[in-house]
């Protein structure tokens, strides 16, 4: 979704609304499971709105954060044999 926002050159409010909607959908189907993914994306996109960072910069920062999480998760799991 972040890459799509960059490619389509959407504005910040639209990108934030996408993630907010996905967060709401996730919470409805996972009532007791707070996913940090949507919340983090929205937080990074809104944080940059207060500075001079473009939506593309914000989205790329979020992409890098999620790649780092993914790598840490991959490293923490034992290899299944």
Secondary structure, DSSP 4 states (H G I P E B T S, - for coil): -HHHHHHHT--HHHHHHHHHHHHHHHHHHSTT---HHHHHHHHHHHHHHTTT--HHHHHHHHHHHHHHHHHHHHHHSPPP-
